[in-house]
Amino acid sequence: MHPEINAALDLPQVARYLLAARGDGVAAHALAANARAPSRVLNILSKAAVDGITTDGGGEALVDISVAQSAFFGSLRTRSVFFRMLDQGFRRVPLRTHLGIVSASATAWIVGEGDPKPLSRLTLSNPALVPQKAVALIVTTDEIARDTSAAGQSLISQELRAAVADTVDEAFFDTIMAGASSNPSSGSDQLSMVADLRALLGAVNTTGGGSLFWAMSVDVGNRVALINDGKGAMSPTGGEFLNLPALVSGAIPAGTLRLVNASAIAANADSISLDVSGQVSIHMRDDPDAEAALVSMFQSNGVALKAEVSFGVETTRADAVAEITDIAW
């Protein structure tokens, strides 16, 4: 197996052993050692036994955590809009860094020999790429947590990837859509579709450059997949539309199509922490409209895994993103 693929499985394996040990780092390391887990997983669990899965500290364990974290984030690009654009598209800037952003362009002139040369002002804004915390929570039964088989590992890996990807995407869109251009669809026929696409391109593709991505809700992805535009291959889970990458996300409201210029967005993700407990009580509910009930993991024979991702995102231009809502074509 390719080393990068192996590394992408490290954090899910760490999560599996922590779940099986109900958060006990020493016991998790013993389980991993008995199962002959990869050395990187063992080193990470050695650190977990002391001070948890974080990127603080130093030494070999820190290097292993950084490698596993980077590979895990990379594996999310097939599920997450944010991590797909982080892999290729965003201006990657370290968190907590102040950004020098041009908010008013300088003007140039052609002048004759001996003529005075005018000057113009270049205005810069200076926002900081402030870290945000996206917290994903997975609750499982003790029986599943203790299942160290390949099937059990696959289940934990899928759930961890889905939870982190969806949670980060939701926070990402909440940030970039604040104040962005948003208009309802102009109708339900083909001419309306063309008008909607023209409106998005006109709002975002203003410089003829950048990294443009379509981002759409699941139902719009199903609709677009049926359109044979002759300029790309689109499936209900994504692909290309009008020769631009097309991404489908459950974090986008139904009936919504967005166009994002990723090069007009500064972003990064710099850490993930994992915490497991079989003793906590969690507010849970099956019905979104019902009141949440406090459920004890100890009394219900459950185990909770919390994954907390630190990331940052900041639009650097007003035309970084626009959306069409209520799509019915």
N, C-alpha and C positions, 0 to 999 in steps of 0.2 A: 504494500500500500504506500502511496506517496507520503513523504514526511509531513506535508502541510495538512493532508487529510487526517493523518494520525493525530497531529496537534489539535485539530478542530474537535476531536473527540475527548481531549483531556479534561476540560472543565465538566462536560456531562458525566464523565467517569468519576470525577471528584464528587460531584453532586450525588451520584448513585451511592457511593460508599458512605458519604455523610448521612444520607437518608437511611441506609441500612443500619448505621450506628446511632441513629436518632440524635445526630448532632455532636456526638462524642468524637473529637478529633483523633484521640489516641486509638480508640476502637476502630475508627474508620481506616486509619493507617494499617492496623493489624489485618483487617479484612482485605485490604488492597494488596498487602504483602503476601498473604496466603493465596490470593488469586493471581499472583505474579503480574501485577499491574505494571505498566511502563514506568521507568524510573522518574520521568517528569511528574507523573501523577503521585508517586510516592513522595517526592520532594515537596510538592505542593501540600500534600496532606500532613507532612512533618511540620510545616509552618502553621497549618490549620490547628494542629494539636497545641500550639503555643499561643497564637494571637489571631486566628481566623484567616479566611481567604481574602486578603487585601493586597494592594501593591505597595504597602508601606514596608520599610525595613531595607534589607539588602541581602547580598550573598546569592548563592546558587538558586535558592527557592524563589527569590524575586525575579531572576532571569526566567526561570521556568514558568512562573505565573504570567509574566509579560508575553512570552511566546504562546502559551495556551490561550491567553485572553485575546491576542491579536488574531490567532487562527480561528477562535470561536466567533469573533466579530465578523471576520471574513466569510465564515460559513453562513451568516445570516443574510447575505446579499441576495440569495434566491428567494427569501421570504419577506424581507423588510425593505421598504422604500428608502428609509434613512441610510441603512447600511449599504444598499446598492449604490446610492449617490456618494456615500463616503468613500467607497471603493474606487469610484471613478466619476468625478463631476464636481463635488464641493471644493471650495478653497479650504484646504485643511490648515487650521490655525490652532496652536496650543491653547487650551482653556485658560481663562483669566488674563488673556492677552488683549491689550487695547488695539483696536483696528483703526488705521488711518484710511478713511473712506472719502473719495472725491464726491462731493455733493453738488458742486457747481464747476463746470469745465472751464479751462482756460480757452481763450480765443486767439487764433493766429491770423496774421495778416501778411500779404505780399506787399513789400514796400520798395520804392525805387531807390537807386543809389543816392546817398546824401540826404534822403528823407528821414525825419524822426521816426524812431521805432517805438510804437506804443506798447504799454504793458497792460495785462489784465490780471484779475485776482483768481487764485485757485483756492476754493473753500474746502476744508476738510472737516468731517465729523469724526468723532473718536469714541465710539461705543466699545464696551468690553465684551468679550465672549464669556459670558457668565455661565458657570456650570449649573446644570439641572440634574435632578435625581429622578430616574424612572424606576419604579419598584414593581417587580412582577412576583406574584405569589402562586405557588403550586401546593395543593394539599392532596395527599394520597393516603391510602390505608397502610397500616403497618405491614400487611402481607405483601403489597406491591413494593414497598420500600425495601423489604428484606430480600426481594427477588433479584439475585445477582446474575441471572442468566442473560444470554444475548437478547432475548425478547424483552426482558425487564430493562436492560440498558437502552435498547432502542426506544422504548416508551418514554423513559425519563429524558433521553436526549431530545426527542421530538417535542415533548411538552416544554422543556426548558427553552429551546430555540423559539418555539411559537410564542411563549409568554413574553420573553424579552423583546422579540421583534415587534410584536403588536403593541406592547406598552410604550416602547420608544417611539414607534411611528405615531401613535396617538399624541404624545407630547410634542413631537416634531411638528406635526401639522397644526396643532394648537398655536405654536409659536409663529410659524411663517405665514399663517392665514390671517393673523391679526392685522386688520386694516387693508388686506389685499382686495383686489378687484373681484367682485362676485356678482354675477348676473344670472337670471333665470333663462332657461332655454327658450329660443324664439318660436319653437313649434315641434311637431312630431314627424314631419315629412323629410325627404332627402334635402330639399332646399334649406330647411331649417337647420339640418345637420351641418351643411356647408357654411351657413351663416354663423353658427356657433363656433365651428373650428376656425373660421376666419377671425372672429372676435378674439379668441384666445391667442392666436398667432400675432394679431395686431397689438395685443396688450403686452405680450412677453417677448416676442422675437423682434426687438426694436433696434438691435445693433447688427443683426446678420451674423452673429457669432455666439459663443457660449456653448453650454452643454444643456440641451433641451431634453426634457423627459415628459411624457404623458403619465399622469398618475390618476387612476380612476377607481371608483367603487366596484364591487364585485358584479352588480347587475349591469353596469355600463360596460365592464369588461366582457360580459357575455354578449352584449349587443355588438360591440366593436369587433369581436371575433368573427361575427357573421358578415362583416363588411369586407368585400374583396376589393381593396384599393389598388392592387397591383404594385404596390410600393413597399411591401413588407409582409412579414408573416406574424399574425397575431393569433394567439390562442386565448381561451378564457382565463388562463393564469398569467398572461403577459406575452411579451415578444416585441414586435415592432409594428408601428402604425405611422404611415406617411414617412417611412424611413427613419423614424425616431424611436428610441426605446420606449416601450409601453409597460407600465407597472400597475399591477392590480393589488389593492389593499383593503382589508376589512376594516381598517381604521378610518376610511373615507366614507362619509354619509351616502346612502343610496341615492342614485340619480345624479351623481356628481362626477364631472371630468375636470381635471386640473392640468395646467401646463406649467412646468417648473423650469426655470433657468438655474441649474445647480451652480454654475460658475458665479452667480450673483448672490451666493449664500456661503458664509464662512461657518465651518462646523468641525467638530471633532468628538471623539469618545475616548476617554482616557483610563477608565477603570471599571471593573465589575467586582462586586463582593457577593459571597454566598453565605447564607446563614440557615441552619437547620435546627428545628426544635420539635420535640414531641410533648412539650409541657405547656406551650402557650395556648391562649384562648383567642379565637379569631371571629370577627363578625362575618357571618356568611348568610347568603340568601339565594334561593332558586328563582324567585320572582323579582324582577327589577323594580316592580312597584310596591313590593311588600317590605315590611320593616326587617332589617337584618337581625339574625339571631346570634347570640354569643355561643360559640361551640368550643368546647375544651378538646384539644388534641389528645390529652391523656385519657379522658373519659370516653372519647369516641374511637379510640384505637387508631388515631391518625397521626401523620407527621407533616409538618409544613416546611417548605423550602422557599426562602426569600432571596431573590436575585436583584441587586440594586446596581444600576448602571449610571455612571456619571458621564454626561455628555453636554455639549453646548451647540447652539445654533443661532445665527444672526443674519438677517438679510442685509446685503450691502447696497441694494438698489431697490427703489420702489416698484420696479417692474419685474421683480424676481419670480412672481407667481400670480396666476389668475385662475378663476374657476367659473364653470357653467353648472348651474344646479337644475333640478327638476327635469332631467333629460328623459324624453319618451320616444325618441327616434330609434 
